[in-house]
C-alpha cells in the first residue's frame, strides 16, 4: 500500500514546495532529460545561497557521502525490508 501511495504522488507535488524553499532553483535549466545532476551543477546552485558562497565541490561530495557507512542509513531492497 505504501508503494502504491508513493507511486500516486505527482512530480509537481514534490517540486512546488522546493521552489518556495529554494527560489534559486527557479532559473535552473530543466532541459536535462536524464534527470541526473552533476556535483558541479549542484555546487553552483549551492554557492548562490547566502552563507554558502565558500562551499567547494569536495565539501558537497563529503556531505553526500556522510551517512555512507551508517548501517541505519543503508538503502535496502524489497526482500531486506520485508525481512
C-alpha positions in Angstrom: 0.0 0.0 0.0 2.9 2.3 0.8 4.4 1.7 -2.7 1.0 2.4 -4.4 0.7 5.6 -2.4 4.2 6.8 -3.3 3.6 5.9 -6.9 0.5 8.1 -6.9 2.4 11.2 -5.8 2.7 13.5 -8.8 6.1 15.1 -9.6 4.8 18.7 -9.3 3.6 17.9 -5.8 7.3 17.4 -4.8 8.7 20.3 -6.9 6.4 23.1 -5.8 7.4 23.1 -2.1 11.1 23.1 -3.1 10.7 26.1 -5.3 9.3 28.0 -2.4 12.1 26.9 -0.1 14.9 27.4 -2.6 13.9 30.2 -5.0 17.3 29.9 -6.6 16.1 26.9 -8.5 13.6 28.9 -10.5 16.2 29.7 -13.2 17.7 26.2 -13.4 17.8 24.8 -16.9 15.3 21.8 -16.8 16.1 20.6 -20.3 18.2 17.8 -18.9 16.1 14.7 -19.8 18.2 12.2 -17.9 17.1 13.6 -14.6 20.7 13.4 -13.3 22.6 16.4 -12.0 26.3 16.7 -11.5 28.1 17.7 -8.3 29.4 20.7 -10.2 25.9 21.8 -11.1 24.6 21.4 -7.6 27.7 23.2 -6.1 27.0 26.1 -8.5 23.5 26.4 -7.1 24.7 26.0 -3.6 27.1 28.9 -4.0 24.1 31.1 -4.8 22.6 30.5 -1.3 23.6 33.2 1.2 26.2 31.8 3.5 27.3 29.0 1.2 29.5 31.1 -1.2 32.7 29.4 0.0 31.5 25.8 -0.4 33.6 23.7 -2.7 32.8 20.5 -4.6 34.7 18.4 -2.1 32.6 19.8 0.7 29.4 18.9 -1.1 30.7 15.4 -2.0 31.6 14.7 1.6 28.1 15.8 2.7 26.5 13.4 0.2 28.7 10.6 1.5 28.4 11.4 5.2 26.0 8.6 6.0 27.5 6.0 3.6 28.9 3.9 6.5 25.9 4.2 8.8 24.1 0.9 8.9 20.8 2.5 9.7 21.0 4.7 6.6 21.7 1.9 4.0 19.2 1.5 1.2 17.5 -1.8 1.3 15.9 -3.9 -1.4 12.3 -5.2 -1.1 13.5 -8.6 0.4 15.6 -6.9 3.1 12.7 -4.6 4.0 10.3 -7.5 4.4 12.8 -9.5 6.4 
